[in-house]
Amino acid sequence: MQLTEIRISLCSEPANRLKAFCSLIFDDSLVIRDVKLIEGNSGLFVAMPSRKICDHCPRCREKNHLRARFCNQCGCRLDDQRYLHFQSGNGRPRLKLHADIAHPIHAAGRLDLEGRVLQAYQQELARSRQPGYVRPRLEEIDSVYVTAPMDDEADHHTPSEISPAVAIS
């Protein structure tokens, strides 16, 4: 799959560590939303979309976030130290409270993706300094589906064409 488009929405507060939200479009057919561009201690980095890691209540087996003190279902008190089982092992131990939903498989893929997103961010930053700049809305990527016949009687849905925000060459 090839990255065909990157859409950047700059955050309104430049003093904030969160600089922008991104949507990555692959082969004009797959979108990954909620990619964040964050100012870290050693510069900008791309944070992939993630979800909170959960475990199960020992009494009712309901899912609860690792920092929850009580079960959302039965109200049972949960072990305050259970999150310590979810530490990442690269270097010093660090609590792992979130897991990526989508992410590059290897370091070379991450570097390539990060470089392209940072380049698109710089372009959007330059555009934002122009008079009349309007911050793009990432929600506009939502596709409108049209019905087209696929086989004899089956319906097949195809997304309408999406106008590019940042073309990838």
GROMACS elastic network, one bead per residue, 0.5 to 0.9 nm:
[ bonds ]
;  ai    aj funct       b0    kb
    1     4     6  0.89771   500
    1    26     6  0.62114   500
    1    27     6  0.60959   500
    2    25     6  0.86053   500
    2    26     6  0.54454   500
    2    27     6  0.55264   500
    2    28     6  0.88638   500
    3     6     6  0.77691   500
    3    24     6  0.70800   500
    3    25     6  0.59759   500
    3    27     6  0.63191   500
    3    28     6  0.82801   500
    3   113     6  0.82900   500
    3   168     6  0.71399   500
    4    24     6  0.79827   500
    4    25     6  0.57885   500
    4    26     6  0.52815   500
    4    27     6  0.56526   500
    4    28     6  0.62185   500
    4   164     6  0.87616   500
    4   166     6  0.87480   500
    4   167     6  0.67409   500
    4   168     6  0.54460   500
    4   169     6  0.79347   500
    5    23     6  0.82766   500
    5    24     6  0.61291   500
    5    25     6  0.50310   500
    5    26     6  0.69493   500
    5    27     6  0.84686   500
    5    28     6  0.75578   500
    5   164     6  0.64479   500
    5   165     6  0.70175   500
    5   166     6  0.57377   500
    5   167     6  0.53779   500
    5   168     6  0.56560   500
    6    22     6  0.68533   500
    6    23     6  0.58839   500
    6    25     6  0.62354   500
    6   116     6  0.82617   500
    6   117     6  0.69004   500
    6   120     6  0.68222   500
    6   164     6  0.82090   500
    6   165     6  0.68972   500
    6   166     6  0.54952   500
    6   167     6  0.71914   500
    6   168     6  0.74652   500
    7    21     6  0.83148   500
    7    22     6  0.54745   500
    7    23     6  0.51449   500
    7    24     6  0.65789   500
    7    25     6  0.82047   500
    7   117     6  0.88722   500
    7   120     6  0.78401   500
    7   121     6  0.87924   500
    7   124     6  0.89319   500
    7   136     6  0.80674   500
    7   137     6  0.89098   500
    7   138     6  0.69405   500
    7   141     6  0.89421   500
    7   164     6  0.80988   500
    7   165     6  0.57000   500
    7   166     6  0.61622   500
    8    20     6  0.65167   500
    8    21     6  0.59580   500
    8    23     6  0.67678   500
    8    24     6  0.89559   500
    8   117     6  0.83775   500
    8   120     6  0.71456   500
    8   121     6  0.63640   500
    8   124     6  0.67504   500
    8   135     6  0.87834   500
    8   136     6  0.73591   500
    8   137     6  0.86917   500
    8   138     6  0.75805   500
    8   165     6  0.81528   500
    8   166     6  0.82075   500
    9    19     6  0.87772   500
    9    20     6  0.54651   500
    9    21     6  0.52570   500
    9    22     6  0.62689   500
    9    23     6  0.87035   500
    9   121     6  0.86640   500
    9   124     6  0.80768   500
    9   135     6  0.62340   500
    9   136     6  0.57177   500
    9   137     6  0.66483   500
    9   138     6  0.67185   500
   10    13     6  0.87417   500
   10    14     6  0.85933   500
   10    18     6  0.89779   500
   10    19     6  0.60831   500
   10    21     6  0.65281   500
   10    22     6  0.86320   500
   10   121     6  0.81404   500
   10   124     6  0.77354   500
   10   125     6  0.76332   500
   10   128     6  0.85157   500
   10   135     6  0.69165   500
   10   136     6  0.83086   500
   11    14     6  0.66965   500
   11    16     6  0.82176   500
   11    18     6  0.69817   500
   11    19     6  0.53925   500
   11    20     6  0.50288   500
   11    21     6  0.72961   500
   11   135     6  0.89442   500
   12    16     6  0.87708   500
   12    19     6  0.83632   500
   12    20     6  0.87404   500
   13    16     6  0.56343   500
   13    17     6  0.89338   500
   13    18     6  0.84686   500
   13    19     6  0.79422   500
   14    17     6  0.77633   500
   14    18     6  0.80975   500
   14    19     6  0.65680   500
   15    18     6  0.85461   500
   15    19     6  0.84974   500
   16    19     6  0.67897   500
   16    38     6  0.88910   500
   16    39     6  0.83465   500
   17    37     6  0.86542   500
   17    38     6  0.56014   500
   17    40     6  0.72501   500
   18    21     6  0.81341   500
   18    36     6  0.71022   500
   18    37     6  0.61845   500
   18    39     6  0.63649   500
   19    36     6  0.76484   500
   19    37     6  0.55283   500
   19    38     6  0.55659   500
   19    39     6  0.67849   500
   19    44     6  0.86111   500
   20    35     6  0.84953   500
   20    36     6  0.59271   500
   20    37     6  0.51167   500
   20    38     6  0.72814   500
   20   121     6  0.78401   500
   21    33     6  0.82411   500
   21    34     6  0.60568   500
   21    35     6  0.57368   500
   21    37     6  0.62524   500
   21   138     6  0.82205   500
   22    32     6  0.84633   500
   22    33     6  0.65230   500
   22    34     6  0.60937   500
   22    36     6  0.60099   500
   22    37     6  0.74173   500
   22   117     6  0.80359   500
   22   121     6  0.88513   500
   22   138     6  0.76108   500
   23    31     6  0.65768   500
   23    32     6  0.56119   500
   23    34     6  0.64027   500
   23    35     6  0.62232   500
   23    36     6  0.88970   500
   23   138     6  0.69150   500
   23   141     6  0.84421   500
   24    30     6  0.81483   500
   24    31     6  0.55017   500
   24    32     6  0.51362   500
   24    33     6  0.65826   500
   24    35     6  0.77692   500
   24   117     6  0.86109   500
   25    28     6  0.59255   500
   25    29     6  0.69268   500
   25    30     6  0.55569   500
   25    32     6  0.65098   500
   25    33     6  0.87496   500
   26    29     6  0.60227   500
   26    30     6  0.50981   500
   26    31     6  0.63198   500
   26    32     6  0.83307   500
   27    30     6  0.66629   500
   28    31     6  0.80539   500
   28   161     6  0.85562   500
   28   162     6  0.78427   500
   29   159     6  0.79525   500
   31   141     6  0.83972   500
   32    35     6  0.72490   500
   32    48     6  0.88099   500
   32    49     6  0.80132   500
   32   102     6  0.76092   500
   33    36     6  0.89542   500
   33    48     6  0.86967   500
   33    49     6  0.70681   500
   33   138     6  0.83802   500
   34    47     6  0.87655   500
   34    48     6  0.72264   500
   34    49     6  0.53491   500
   34    50     6  0.85447   500
   35    46     6  0.69373   500
   35    47     6  0.58355   500
   35    49     6  0.53058   500
   35    50     6  0.89063   500
   36    45     6  0.82855   500
   36    46     6  0.57945   500
   36    47     6  0.50099   500
   36    48     6  0.64933   500
   36    49     6  0.74746   500
   37    44     6  0.66296   500
   37    45     6  0.57896   500
   37    47     6  0.62339   500
   37    48     6  0.88948   500
   37   117     6  0.83512   500
   37   118     6  0.81842   500
   37   121     6  0.84809   500
   38    43     6  0.82555   500
   38    44     6  0.55324   500
   38    45     6  0.55152   500
   38    46     6  0.64266   500
   38    47     6  0.70298   500
   39    42     6  0.79127   500
   39    43     6  0.55575   500
   39    45     6  0.65238   500
   40    43     6  0.51070   500
   40    44     6  0.57301   500
   40    45     6  0.67183   500
   41    44     6  0.83079   500
   42    45     6  0.86228   500
   44   118     6  0.79026   500
   45   114     6  0.70711   500
   45   118     6  0.81556   500
   46   110     6  0.88587   500
   46   113     6  0.85779   500
   46   114     6  0.59997   500
   46   117     6  0.76847   500
   46   118     6  0.82283   500
   47    50     6  0.84199   500
   47   100     6  0.86923   500
   47   103     6  0.89797   500
   48   100     6  0.61930   500
   48   101     6  0.74156   500
   48   102     6  0.64864   500
   48   103     6  0.61023   500
   48   104     6  0.89606   500
   49    99     6  0.84855   500
   49   100     6  0.57508   500
   49   101     6  0.56755   500
   49   102     6  0.64143   500
   49   103     6  0.80430   500
   50    98     6  0.60477   500
   50    99     6  0.52453   500
   50   102     6  0.75250   500
   51    97     6  0.85812   500
   51    98     6  0.54073   500
   51    99     6  0.55352   500
   51   100     6  0.64952   500
   51   101     6  0.66316   500
   52    65     6  0.65219   500
   52    66     6  0.80072   500
   52    97     6  0.59466   500
   52    99     6  0.64639   500
   53    64     6  0.84472   500
   53    65     6  0.61073   500
   53    66     6  0.64376   500
   53    86     6  0.87260   500
   53    96     6  0.78729   500
   53    97     6  0.54418   500
   53    98     6  0.51630   500
   53    99     6  0.62543   500
   54    63     6  0.59011   500
   54    64     6  0.51640   500
   54    66     6  0.54556   500
   54    67     6  0.88497   500
   54    97     6  0.82884   500
   54    98     6  0.88449   500
   55    61     6  0.85409   500
   55    62     6  0.81238   500
   55    63     6  0.54951   500
   55    64     6  0.56395   500
   55    65     6  0.65880   500
   55    66     6  0.64663   500
   55    82     6  0.88304   500
   55    83     6  0.89212   500
   56    59     6  0.85361   500
   56    60     6  0.79008   500
   56    62     6  0.52604   500
   56    64     6  0.60619   500
   56    65     6  0.87407   500
   56    71     6  0.86375   500
   57    60     6  0.56652   500
   57    62     6  0.53738   500
   57    63     6  0.64890   500
   57    64     6  0.69423   500
   57    70     6  0.87766   500
   57    71     6  0.62528   500
   57    72     6  0.88971   500
   57    73     6  0.86886   500
   57    74     6  0.86323   500
   57    76     6  0.77337   500
   57    77     6  0.88936   500
   57    78     6  0.70637   500
   58    61     6  0.57435   500
   58    62     6  0.83595   500
   58    76     6  0.86806   500
   58    78     6  0.81353   500
   59    62     6  0.83018   500
   59    74     6  0.79686   500
   59    76     6  0.72860   500
   60    71     6  0.85698   500
   60    73     6  0.75006   500
   60    74     6  0.67407   500
   60    76     6  0.86423   500
   61    73     6  0.89553   500
   62    71     6  0.73149   500
   62    72     6  0.74472   500
   62    73     6  0.63061   500
   62    74     6  0.82591   500
   63    71     6  0.79734   500
   63    72     6  0.78954   500
   63    73     6  0.85048   500
   64    67     6  0.82194   500
   64    68     6  0.63779   500
   64    70     6  0.83131   500
   64    71     6  0.62727   500
   64    72     6  0.65818   500
   64    73     6  0.87829   500
   65    68     6  0.53681   500
   65    69     6  0.89263   500
   65    97     6  0.83301   500
   66    69     6  0.83226   500
   66    80     6  0.88149   500
   66    82     6  0.70688   500
   66    83     6  0.53642   500
   66    86     6  0.89074   500
   66    97     6  0.68212   500
   67    80     6  0.77069   500
   67    82     6  0.85459   500
   67    83     6  0.69172   500
   67    97     6  0.81750   500
   68    71     6  0.70852   500
   68    72     6  0.83322   500
   68    78     6  0.73564   500
   68    80     6  0.82036   500
   69    76     6  0.86476   500
   69    77     6  0.60750   500
   69    78     6  0.52883   500
   69    79     6  0.72059   500
   69    80     6  0.64189   500
   70    73     6  0.87597   500
   70    74     6  0.82890   500
   70    75     6  0.53647   500
   70    76     6  0.55189   500
   70    78     6  0.52879   500
   70    79     6  0.86971   500
   71    74     6  0.57229   500
   71    76     6  0.52881   500
   71    77     6  0.65285   500
   71    78     6  0.66185   500
   72    75     6  0.59913   500
   72    76     6  0.83633   500
   73    76     6  0.82203   500
   75    78     6  0.87816   500
   77    80     6  0.86573   500
   78    81     6  0.88002   500
   78    82     6  0.80928   500
   79    82     6  0.55512   500
   79    83     6  0.86462   500
   80    83     6  0.75463   500
   81    84     6  0.57900   500
   81    85     6  0.82068   500
   82    85     6  0.60337   500
   82    86     6  0.81112   500
   83    86     6  0.56014   500
   83    87     6  0.79287   500
   83    95     6  0.74367   500
   83    96     6  0.80535   500
   83    97     6  0.76655   500
   84    87     6  0.61845   500
   84    95     6  0.67949   500
   84    96     6  0.85673   500
   85    95     6  0.85852   500
   85    96     6  0.89633   500
   86    94     6  0.86023   500
   86    95     6  0.62482   500
   86    96     6  0.54353   500
   86    97     6  0.72941   500
   87    93     6  0.59689   500
   87    94     6  0.53296   500
   87    96     6  0.51177   500
   87    97     6  0.84003   500
   88    91     6  0.83881   500
   88    92     6  0.82686   500
   88    93     6  0.59373   500
   88    94     6  0.54807   500
   88    95     6  0.64143   500
   88    96     6  0.58828   500
   89    92     6  0.68080   500
   89    93     6  0.56602   500
   89    94     6  0.73242   500
   90    93     6  0.71560   500
   90    94     6  0.83371   500
   91    94     6  0.85353   500
   96    99     6  0.74739   500
  100   103     6  0.63855   500
  103   106     6  0.89639   500
  103   110     6  0.79216   500
  104   107     6  0.74718   500
  104   108     6  0.86013   500
  104   109     6  0.56678   500
  104   110     6  0.53629   500
  104   113     6  0.81007   500
  105   108     6  0.86851   500
  105   109     6  0.68076   500
  105   110     6  0.76346   500
  106   109     6  0.54769   500
  106   110     6  0.64383   500
  106   111     6  0.88900   500
  107   110     6  0.50089   500
  107   111     6  0.61290   500
  107   112     6  0.86004   500
  108   111     6  0.51411   500
  108   112     6  0.61949   500
  108   113     6  0.86021   500
  109   112     6  0.51797   500
  109   113     6  0.61167   500
  109   114     6  0.84515   500
  110   113     6  0.51326   500
  110   114     6  0.58757   500
  110   115     6  0.84054   500
  111   114     6  0.50785   500
  111   115     6  0.59751   500
  111   116     6  0.85914   500
  112   115     6  0.52034   500
  112   116     6  0.63217   500
  112   117     6  0.87094   500
  113   116     6  0.52568   500
  113   117     6  0.61892   500
  113   118     6  0.85867   500
  114   117     6  0.51375   500
  114   118     6  0.60307   500
  114   119     6  0.85186   500
  115   118     6  0.51793   500
  115   119     6  0.61491   500
  115   120     6  0.86687   500
  116   119     6  0.50843   500
  116   120     6  0.62065   500
  116   121     6  0.85450   500
  116   168     6  0.81475   500
  117   120     6  0.50701   500
  117   121     6  0.60490   500
  117   122     6  0.86657   500
  118   122     6  0.62333   500
  118   123     6  0.86791   500
  119   122     6  0.51752   500
  119   123     6  0.63542   500
  119   124     6  0.87265   500
  120   123     6  0.50502   500
  120   124     6  0.61672   500
  120   125     6  0.85189   500
  120   166     6  0.66678   500
  120   167     6  0.88895   500
  120   168     6  0.87776   500
  121   124     6  0.50718   500
  121   125     6  0.60100   500
  121   126     6  0.85969   500
  122   126     6  0.62065   500
  122   127     6  0.86160   500
  123   126     6  0.51478   500
  123   127     6  0.62213   500
  123   128     6  0.86437   500
  123   166     6  0.84401   500
  124   128     6  0.60623   500
  124   129     6  0.88532   500
  124   166     6  0.84948   500
  125   128     6  0.50516   500
  125   129     6  0.67757   500
  126   129     6  0.54763   500
  126   130     6  0.72380   500
  127   130     6  0.54477   500
  127   131     6  0.87818   500
  127   133     6  0.69373   500
  128   131     6  0.79168   500
  128   132     6  0.85657   500
  128   133     6  0.54551   500
  128   134     6  0.75840   500
  128   135     6  0.75428   500
  129   132     6  0.88491   500
  129   133     6  0.71883   500
  130   133     6  0.58416   500
  136   139     6  0.88865   500
  136   140     6  0.84001   500
  136   165     6  0.85629   500
  137   140     6  0.59219   500
  137   141     6  0.83589   500
  138   141     6  0.59855   500
  138   142     6  0.83648   500
  139   142     6  0.58954   500
  140   143     6  0.78679   500
  140   162     6  0.88627   500
  141   162     6  0.69001   500
  141   163     6  0.86641   500
  142   159     6  0.89916   500
  142   162     6  0.88947   500
  143   158     6  0.88442   500
  143   159     6  0.54124   500
  143   160     6  0.61010   500
  143   161     6  0.80218   500
  143   162     6  0.75425   500
  144   158     6  0.84601   500
  144   159     6  0.58764   500
  144   160     6  0.57701   500
  144   161     6  0.88612   500
  145   157     6  0.58609   500
  145   158     6  0.56997   500
  145   160     6  0.62314   500
  146   156     6  0.84794   500
  146   157     6  0.58457   500
  146   158     6  0.61267   500
  146   159     6  0.68617   500
  146   160     6  0.71782   500
  147   155     6  0.63628   500
  147   156     6  0.61828   500
  147   157     6  0.52640   500
  147   158     6  0.72105   500
  148   154     6  0.89131   500
  148   155     6  0.60581   500
  148   156     6  0.55941   500
  148   157     6  0.63611   500
  148   158     6  0.75330   500
  149   152     6  0.73001   500
  149   153     6  0.70062   500
  149   154     6  0.62450   500
  149   156     6  0.59128   500
  149   157     6  0.85255   500
  150   153     6  0.76027   500
  150   154     6  0.58219   500
  150   155     6  0.57188   500
  150   156     6  0.53161   500
  150   157     6  0.86975   500
  151   154     6  0.54567   500
  151   155     6  0.75095   500
  151   156     6  0.84339   500
  152   155     6  0.87624   500
  159   162     6  0.82482   500
  164   167     6  0.60409   500
